[in-house]
Amino acid sequence: MKGLRTVSVVDALVSSLRDRVLNGEIPAGAGVTETDVATAYEVSRPTARIAITALVQDGLLRREAHRPARVPELTRADVEDLFLARVPLELEVVRSLAEDGEVPVAAKRAIDDLAAVGPDTPHSVFVEADLRFHRELVVALGSPRLTRLYQVIAGEIHLSMVQSRLALGRDRIVAEHAAIFDALTRPSADLAVDLMRAHLQGARAAMAERLDDVRRSG
């Protein structure tokens, strides 16, 4: 039928496992085996293996030789490394958008959606809306390669924000996103870059400290 999109068994399985990892149903440190996935979802082990491999590639699972995949327990070092890759990429994105006079409307919608998320909504839902703002900025630049590079780390960024329990705080995230977007509408490349740098540096510091606290208390 027209307009219907066929979702493969693997796609559906990956989506379900991804949601369970990000909402904490499969907690940090938990193993995810082919046998368990195949049994729980009534799929073949090869299908389970493909889905697990997809999540490993997204950084939502880690797998060592001869050991089952596990949900990683992210650390300060993980956060520092993620932002080492993320910061220069996103600073160049906002600089280029501002210099070109590009105002991505989809990013404004992401801010509005983010502000509308209720206080009782799970962290993973808020994080999805948060990261959509950043992703829409990257996509607006129109570089397929830059978009692919960002997608490589997007899963781990999401997981790190969930595990650090939104260390930066919802209200602050919304306000800083709005300020960055406002700088793009002026446009002001230097201001947009400075605001994005402050936003990312603040997030990195808060997340690293929160993960230290979580690991110490755990």
C-alpha positions as CSV (number, residue, x, y, z in Angstrom):
1,M,0.0,0.0,0.0
2,K,1.2,3.6,-0.7
3,G,2.9,5.5,2.1
4,L,3.6,2.4,4.2
5,R,7.3,1.8,5.1
6,T,8.3,-1.8,5.6
7,V,10.4,-2.3,8.8
8,S,12.6,-5.4,8.8
9,V,12.8,-7.7,11.7
10,V,16.4,-6.6,12.3
11,D,15.4,-2.9,12.2
12,A,12.6,-3.5,14.7
13,L,14.9,-5.5,16.9
14,V,17.7,-2.9,16.9
15,S,15.1,-0.2,17.7
16,S,13.7,-2.2,20.6
17,L,17.1,-3.0,22.1
18,R,18.3,0.5,21.6
19,D,15.3,1.9,23.5
20,R,15.8,-0.7,26.4
21,V,19.5,0.3,26.7
22,L,18.8,4.1,26.7
23,N,15.9,3.9,29.1
24,G,17.9,1.8,31.5
25,E,15.8,-1.4,31.2
26,I,19.1,-3.0,30.3
27,P,21.3,-1.3,32.8
28,A,25.0,-0.3,32.6
29,G,27.2,-3.4,32.9
30,A,24.5,-5.9,31.9
31,G,25.3,-8.5,29.4
32,V,23.4,-8.9,26.1
33,T,23.8,-12.4,24.6
34,E,22.6,-13.8,21.3
35,T,20.8,-16.6,23.1
36,D,19.0,-14.2,25.4
37,V,17.9,-11.9,22.6
38,A,16.9,-14.7,20.4
39,T,14.8,-16.2,23.1
40,A,13.2,-13.0,24.3
41,Y,12.2,-11.8,20.8
42,E,11.7,-15.2,19.2
43,V,14.1,-14.6,16.4
44,S,17.1,-16.7,15.1
45,R,20.5,-16.3,16.7
46,P,22.0,-14.9,13.4
47,T,19.3,-12.2,13.5
48,A,20.1,-11.5,17.2
49,R,23.8,-11.4,16.3
50,I,23.2,-8.8,13.6
51,A,21.2,-6.6,15.9
52,I,23.8,-6.8,18.7
53,T,26.5,-5.9,16.2
54,A,24.6,-2.9,15.1
55,L,24.4,-1.6,18.7
56,V,28.1,-2.3,19.2
57,Q,28.8,-0.1,16.1
58,D,26.6,2.6,17.6
59,G,28.6,2.5,20.9
60,L,25.6,1.4,22.9
61,L,27.1,-2.0,23.5
62,R,30.8,-3.1,23.9
63,R,32.1,-6.5,23.1
64,E,35.5,-8.1,23.8
65,A,36.8,-11.2,22.2
66,H,35.2,-14.4,23.4
67,R,32.9,-12.5,25.8
68,P,29.2,-11.4,25.4
69,A,28.4,-7.8,24.6
70,R,27.7,-5.5,27.5
71,V,26.1,-2.1,28.1
72,P,29.2,0.0,28.8
73,E,29.5,1.8,32.2
74,L,30.8,5.1,30.9
75,T,33.5,7.0,32.8
76,R,35.0,10.4,32.9
77,A,37.6,9.2,30.3
78,D,34.8,8.2,28.0
79,V,33.2,11.6,28.2
80,E,36.4,13.4,27.7
81,D,37.1,11.4,24.6
82,L,33.6,11.9,23.2
83,F,33.9,15.6,23.5
84,L,37.4,15.6,22.1
85,A,35.7,14.4,18.9
86,R,32.5,16.3,19.3
87,V,33.6,19.9,20.1
88,P,35.6,20.8,17.0
89,L,33.0,19.3,14.8
90,E,30.1,21.2,16.3
91,L,32.0,24.5,16.5
92,E,32.8,24.3,12.8
93,V,29.2,23.6,12.1
94,V,27.8,26.7,13.8
95,R,30.6,28.9,12.4
96,S,29.8,27.7,8.9
97,L,26.0,28.1,9.4
98,A,26.4,31.6,10.7
99,E,28.9,32.7,8.0
100,D,26.5,31.4,5.3
101,G,23.5,33.0,6.9
102,E,21.8,29.6,7.3
103,V,19.0,29.4,9.9
104,P,17.9,25.8,10.3
105,V,14.2,25.9,11.0
106,A,14.2,22.2,12.1
107,A,16.6,23.2,14.9
108,K,14.1,25.8,16.2
109,R,11.4,23.1,16.2
110,A,13.8,20.9,18.3
111,I,14.1,23.7,20.8
112,D,10.4,24.1,21.1
113,D,9.9,20.4,21.4
114,L,12.6,20.3,24.1
115,A,10.9,23.1,26.1
116,A,7.6,21.2,25.9
117,V,8.9,18.0,27.4
118,G,7.3,17.5,30.8
119,P,9.3,17.3,34.1
120,D,8.2,13.7,34.6
121,T,9.3,12.5,31.2
122,P,12.1,9.9,31.2
123,H,15.6,11.3,30.7
124,S,16.0,9.3,27.5
125,V,13.1,11.2,25.9
126,F,14.5,14.6,26.8
127,V,17.9,13.6,25.6
128,E,16.5,12.5,22.2
129,A,15.0,16.0,21.8
130,D,18.2,17.6,23.1
131,L,20.4,15.8,20.6
132,R,17.9,16.5,17.7
133,F,18.8,20.2,18.0
134,H,22.5,19.4,17.6
135,R,21.9,16.9,14.9
136,E,19.7,19.3,12.9
137,L,22.5,21.9,13.0
138,V,24.9,19.3,11.5
139,V,22.4,18.2,8.9
140,A,21.7,21.8,7.9
141,L,25.3,22.2,6.8
142,G,24.5,19.8,3.9
143,S,27.7,17.7,4.2
144,P,27.0,14.0,4.0
145,R,30.4,13.1,5.3
146,L,30.1,15.4,8.3
147,T,26.7,14.0,9.0
148,R,28.0,10.5,8.9
149,L,30.9,11.4,11.3
150,Y,28.5,12.9,13.8
151,Q,26.2,9.8,13.6
152,V,29.1,7.6,14.5
153,I,29.3,9.2,18.0
154,A,25.6,10.1,18.4
155,G,24.7,6.8,20.2
156,E,27.5,7.2,22.8
157,I,26.6,10.8,23.3
158,H,23.0,9.8,24.0
159,L,24.1,7.0,26.4
160,S,26.5,9.3,28.2
161,M,23.8,11.9,28.8
162,V,21.4,9.2,30.1
163,Q,24.0,7.7,32.4
164,S,25.1,11.1,33.8
165,R,21.4,11.8,34.5
166,L,21.2,15.1,32.6
167,A,23.9,16.7,34.7
168,L,23.6,20.1,33.0
169,G,19.9,20.4,33.9
170,R,16.9,20.7,31.6
171,D,16.2,24.4,32.0
172,R,19.8,25.3,31.3
173,I,20.0,23.1,28.2
174,V,16.9,24.7,26.7
175,A,18.1,28.3,27.4
176,E,21.6,27.6,26.0
177,H,20.1,26.0,22.8
178,A,17.9,29.0,22.4
179,A,20.8,31.4,22.7
180,I,22.9,29.5,20.1
181,F,20.0,29.6,17.7
182,D,19.4,33.3,18.3
183,A,23.1,34.0,17.5
184,L,22.6,32.1,14.2
185,T,19.6,34.3,13.2
186,R,21.6,37.6,13.6
187,P,23.9,36.1,12.3
188,S,27.0,36.3,14.5
189,A,29.6,33.6,13.8
190,D,31.9,34.5,16.7
191,L,29.0,34.7,19.2
192,A,27.5,31.4,17.9
193,V,30.8,29.7,18.3
194,D,31.5,31.1,21.7
195,L,28.0,30.1,22.9
196,M,28.3,26.5,21.5
197,R,31.8,26.2,23.0
198,A,30.5,27.3,26.5
199,H,27.6,24.9,26.2
200,L,29.7,21.9,25.2
201,Q,32.4,22.6,27.8
202,G,29.8,23.0,30.5
203,A,28.2,19.7,29.5
204,R,31.5,17.9,29.4
205,A,32.5,19.1,32.9
206,A,29.1,18.4,34.5
207,M,28.8,15.0,32.9
208,A,32.3,13.9,33.9
209,E,31.8,15.0,37.5
210,R,28.4,13.3,37.7
211,L,29.7,10.0,36.3
212,D,32.5,10.2,38.9
213,D,29.9,10.5,41.6
214,V,27.7,7.7,40.1
215,R,30.6,5.3,40.0
216,R,31.8,6.2,43.5
217,S,28.3,5.7,44.9
218,G,27.7,2.6,42.9
